[in-house]
Amino acid sequence: MAPDVSVANDSGCRPDRVAAALAAGFIVLLLATELVLSLPDETATASSVAAFYTQHRAFIVVLQVLGFVAAGLFGAYAWRLRPVDRWVSSAGLVTAVCALVPGLLTLVIALVADPADPAAAGRWNGVEPRGDDILFIGILVFALTVAVRLGSGIPLLGILGLLVTVACLARLIVEAAGQRRGLLESVGPLLFIVLVGVMAVLSFRGDLGAHRRRRVRPPADRDHDRLGTSRSQGQPRRP
């Protein structure tokens, strides 16, 4: 019977093309759902919010469902990162859960919106920024974990992780200070997409866990070195 030959790269790591596909699907769906429609911000009047959500109710519901699917794809990608680093995998799962919160709030607004009684829509629209805060906290946790756990072996991930962390932290500080968020509302998420995209490429190539293979040597190699050392110590020295 022929031996089982595994396809691996030069570092000895197997490419995870399923993980790469999950991450790519997440990016495509996220961009598709975020770019096609702009929702009213928290400063909009209750009547304008109710009118907008009533007019686009069906489309908004479909977009939120697609957003939930995108969060599920990212969660599945995070789950497949367990062999690479369990801390990064756990942080990714937390981020996937946090990503559901803004979509749930938007879905509630779409369901309760009524131009004849806009108060409920206006009230929930005022709460929606808190859902965004939760999402930014989740992204910050994931990016910081990637920077700390993987940045030493893959400097590009360390740099991107720190950039995402700083951008999300700055956005949260500005939000807490009651100032206009401006570009900070989009810089963090865009950098996060770049980070996930780079990780998807590394998963596809099999390079994401390469540094762990270099740092952690197989037990058989360590036993072989100890055996060789003991043999050399047991042999008499030659004159």
Number of C-alpha atoms within 10 A of each C-alpha: 3 4 5 6 6 9 9 13 13 9 13 15 20 19 20 19 16 15 23 24 17 20 26 22 16 26 21 12 18 19 14 14 18 13 8 8 12 8 13 14 12 16 10 14 17 23 17 15 29 27 17 17 25 19 14 12 19 12 12 22 20 13 22 21 16 18 24 21 17 26 24 19 22 26 25 20 27 26 18 19 21 13 10 19 18 15 17 24 23 18 22 26 22 19 25 25 17 21 26 22 19 21 23 18 20 22 20 17 25 26 16 19 26 20 18 9 13 18 18 17 27 22 15 20 26 16 14 20 16 15 19 20 19 19 23 25 20 21 27 26 20 26 31 22 23 27 24 16 18 22 19 14 18 18 12 16 23 21 17 22 28 20 21 28 25 16 22 29 18 16 24 20 12 15 17 10 10 9 10 11 15 10 10 17 18 14 15 23 18 13 19 24 19 16 21 22 17 18 21 24 20 19 26 18 17 21 23 25 22 19 17 16 13 12 9 8 10 10 9 9 10 11 11 11 12 12 12 12 11 11 10 11 10 9 8 7 7 4 3
